[in-house]
Amino acid sequence: MHPIEDFVKCFTFLQELGQYYLEVKEIEIKHVLSDLFVEILLPVAAVARQEVNIPALKTFVENLYPTSLELASKKKHIPALFPLVTCLLCVGTKSFFLNNWTNFLSICLSHLKNRTSKVALVSLQSLSCILWVYIVRIKGEKHTETQTKLHTIINSLFPKNQKIILPKDAPINIFVRIIQFIAHVSDYCIVP
């Protein structure tokens, strides 16, 4: 993300491209642009250990998020748009993330049981990424809110009195990573 001037220029250009994304009607073009945005945003999300407070990035995220989330709620767009919504949340400001992640978390959890394994896997991967931001970068919220959200996630992934995990066909390393993230919340992992 250095030099910062180049970073700002990049996101100024992406704002223009984002405007085209919002205006274009062809679904294939939206999906391709979504993939492009993910390719650009993923490295930013990976290195951002703290909040990225750059106005061009903030505007980009706030402009694209509502439309992307709305499209992601339609089944045919999930594989293309879940990664974009995830990246937008991950690079957004702390307040933006906290205001929007619960809604997307609910959508992800609802698709874990999806019959289409690709949809279930994309949901699990998105869940893993936003959980990392919530626990590692943002450090959660108030104790009870964090506990409640983590409990909901654990119960969805590992249903009580069942010998299966959801989604069934997902690589085990994603589950290990999720448990590792949750282990950062020491109060949650200590059983009285």
N, C-alpha and C positions, 0 to 999 in steps of 0.2 A: 504494500500500500504506500510505497515511497517512490518517487517524490509525490507529495500530496497534490501538487498542481496537476500532474498527469492523471491521478486518480479522479480528481474533480472533473477534468476534461472528459474522461471516459464516461462518467455518469451523466454528464451534461448531454453527451451524444446518446447515451442509453435512454435518457428522458425523451428525446425525439423519436427514437425507435419504439419506446414504450407507448408514445402517443399513437404511432401507426398501429401497434398491437391492439390498442383500445378501439381504433376506428375500423380496422379491417373486418370483413364479414366472413371470409373464407376460413373454415375450420382448420384446414391443413396448414395455412400460413400462420394461424395462431399457435398451432402445435409446434411448428418449426421455430418460431420466435420464442416460444416458451422454453424449448430445448436450448436455444442460444443463450437466453438469460440465465438458465441454470448453469451452463458451462462457464459463464462469466462470474456469477455470484457464488458458486460453490467454493472456489479458492478464497474468496473474501470471507465467507462464513467460517472456513476452516482455520484461518489465522486470527480471526477477531476474538480475542480473549476477553475483551471488554466492549462496551457499547461503542459503536461507530457513529459519531455525531457529525456527519458531513451533510450539509443542507441538500446537495444534489442527490445523494443517496437516499436521504429521508423522503424527499419529494417523489423520487422514483418509486420507492416502496409503497408509499401512501397512495399513489395514483394507480398502480397496478393491482394492489392487493384485493380490493372489493370485487373487481371484475373477474380476477383469477379464481377467487374463492367461489364465486357464483358458478363459474364454468366447472370448477372441480367437483361441485356437488352433483353434476350429471355424470352418470356411469361411463358414458363413452369418452369422457375427457379425463377421467381419473389418472390413467397411466402417464399422460402428457402434462397434466397441470398440478398434480399433487407435489411433484418435486419443485415446481416453481413456487407454489404457495409456501412450501417448507423453507425454501431459500429466502423468500421475502420476509418471513417471520424471523429467520435466523440472523439476517443482516440488519433488521430494523432496530429501532431504539428500544430500550428497556420498557418504556411505557407503552409503545406500540405493541410489543410482544405480549406483555401482560394483559393488555386490553383485548387481544385477538386470539391468543393461542388456545384458550379453553374451547372455543367454538370449533376450531380445526381439530383439536384433540378428540372431541366427541365424534366428529366425522370420521377420523382415522379409526377410532375404536369400533365404530359401527361397521366398518368394512373389513375388519379382521376375519369375520366369518364368511366373507364373500366366497361364492363357489368358484369364481375365476381366481386362480392362484396368483396371477399377475397383479390383480387389483389388491388382493390381500397382502402380497409382498410389498407393493409400493406403499400401502398404508402402514405396514410395520416399519419400513425404512424411514418414512416421514415421522412416525412416532418416535423412533430412536433419535433422530436429529433434533426435534423440538424438545425432547426430554433432556438432551445434553445441554442445550441452551438454557433451559429452565433451571437445571440443577447446578451445572458447572459454571456457566457464565453469569447468570442472574442470581444464583444462590437461593432460588425459591422465593416464597412470599412469607406471610405470617405462618407460624408453626402449624396451626390447625389446617389452614388452607393447603399447605404443602402436603401434609399427611393425608388429607382427604383425596387430593389428586393422585398421589402415588398409590394409595390404596385402590382407587378406581382402576388405574393402569394395571396393577398386579392382578387384581381379580379378573380383568378382561383377558389378560395374556395367559394366566394360569388358573383356570376355573376350579373352584373348590370341588372336592370329591370326584374329580375326573383325572384320568391318566394321560390326557392329551394337553398339548399346548396349542394356542391359536396364533396365527394360522399354522396348520399342520405341516405344510410343505416348506416352511421357511428354514433357511440355514440357521443352525443352532448358535452361531457366533453373534447374530443380532440379539438373541435373547441374553446371551452372556454379557454383551455390551450394555444392554438395558439394566441388567442386575448390577453391573459395575457402576453405572451412573447413579442408581438408587442408593448404592452403598456409600456414596458421598454424603448422604443425609444420615448422619450417625444415629439420630434419635429414632429414625424409622427402622433401622436394622437391629437395634437392640431390643430384644424381647424380654419383658419383665418376668 
